[in-house]
Amino acid sequence: MYAFAWMVILALQAVPAAPDPKAPARPAAAKPVELAPLGKDEAARADDTVITMAEFDELLIGRRAMGPVGRDTLKHLLNTKVLALLAKESKLVITEKQIDERSKEIETEIVASGAAKNLREYLDESGVALDVFRETLGLALIQETLTGRALGLPPGEKINAEKQEMWLSQVLTERGAELPPPPWPDGVAARCSGLEIKVKDLLEHMHVLLPPEDVREDCFQLILQKRIRARMPDLSTEAVDKAVDAELARRRVKFESDPTHRGLSFDQAMGAQGLQGAYLRKDPAVMIAALATLWVDRSQGDAGLRATYAKERDYFDGRYGEAIEARILFLRATPLPNQLIPRDFAAADRELVKMKSEIKTVKDFEKLARERSEEKATGEKGGMLGEITRGDDRVPVEVRDALFLAKPASDGTALVGPVRLDGGSCLLWAGLRRPAPGWEDMSTFVHAELRKRFLDGLLKRDSVRTYLDRP
């Protein structure tokens, strides 16, 4: 759920739980990089590459407006205007005294939950201005009061949020509410009872309500796309269209080959995320992938890929070559036992040796891993690590060495360990080996690596300043 100011207030039947005293402290923020200030109409900048607010808004309409933040923001803006109209029509006035009384109720819930010492502190931590809180609370009281009247309830009787939303939804339907999909050529994003929500107002609210990580990622991609395009100024429209077609085809094949997506089309999945079909071809993520592929094709070709592989064979073979399907059973240990880890390495090894004697098959290993492994993520999957290559930096080098030095039994598998790691000791199940791929497959890995290097060299994330960084 997104932390909209209005949601913080309307849903304060659900005050946040008290902070977990055992939760780890947040690391200190890194010292910000000194960046050039933004101009008035700039959404983001990295050195001499600028993204205007108009360019950013085009992305918001295509990528975010139909997603969770955009739809919730639009509905909120429409609800706000309709509630104000309903209050005027029914001559309902919410007094400052009523807002004060409800504020005190909310503050009591906040304090009781341990979320904050008082309402002001809670609002400050939530990033909600006091005047916004009071205005939105007034609208919430309007909705509550009018719902009660519509249901024939006596004044002051509590009405749950579900009933209030059902009533307001019915009102919107009766009054002909329209929320057409983008691109909104007439500049209107929603209508109801003669009221209109302008696209400009929706975008201004989204600028504030979008999670900062989404803003920064969108701006980063827009700038990166510009820089790639600048590196290939001679590209024709036809060449770009062909590259985009190939990228979308690749994504469709990958999506449809995933059994978890059965019954759902690629276009349906994109629409569910808020990505409009007409915009998808222009989406920065698609364009970046398509243009980066073009760059490597033009600058390297098959001969260049082969030369890179020959020069860095150890690197590519280490990451994409021969692999072993591996499982792990991990026990925590420390040189000096303590309250948190009451087991030293020798004790962990003894436990593992005993378990090792009980393991005859992979099924035995899976069962023990689920029951005894103290590494939760893999333990829940029967210890599964997946396919591990010699240079796979997802796992410690001790694990890789033990797997590839193991002498497999007649069935091609091996039980290895105990193997000591930082923080504990483990048993490993070395499953069947996958041989190194041929050049046709390896070339795709080399191509992907060169695309990554090309993109990394064009733009560093910490060089991007967005409108969120304005003083």
Secondary structure, DSSP 8 states (H G I E B T S, - for coil): ----HHHHHHTTTS------TTS----------------TTEEEEETTEEEEHHHHHHHIIIIITTSHHHHHHHHHHHHHHHHHHHHHHTT----HHHHHHHHHHHHHHHHHHTS-SSHHHHHHHHT--HHHHHHHHHHHHHHHHHHHHHTT--TT----HHHHHHHHHHHHHHTT-B---TT-TTSEEEEETTEEEEHHHHHHHHHHHS-HHHHHHHHHHHHHHHHHHHH-TT--HHHHHHHHHHHHHHHHHHHHT-GGGTT--HHHHHHHTT--HHHHTT-HHHHHHHHHHHHHHHHTHHHHHHHHHHHTHHHHHHHHSSEEEEEEEEEE--SS--SS----HHHHHHHHHHHHHH--SHHHHHHHHHHH-S-HHHHTTTTEEEEEETT-TTS-HHHHHHHHH----TTS-EEEEEEEETTEEEEEEEEEEE----HHHHHHHHHHHHHHHHHHHH--GGG-EEGGG--
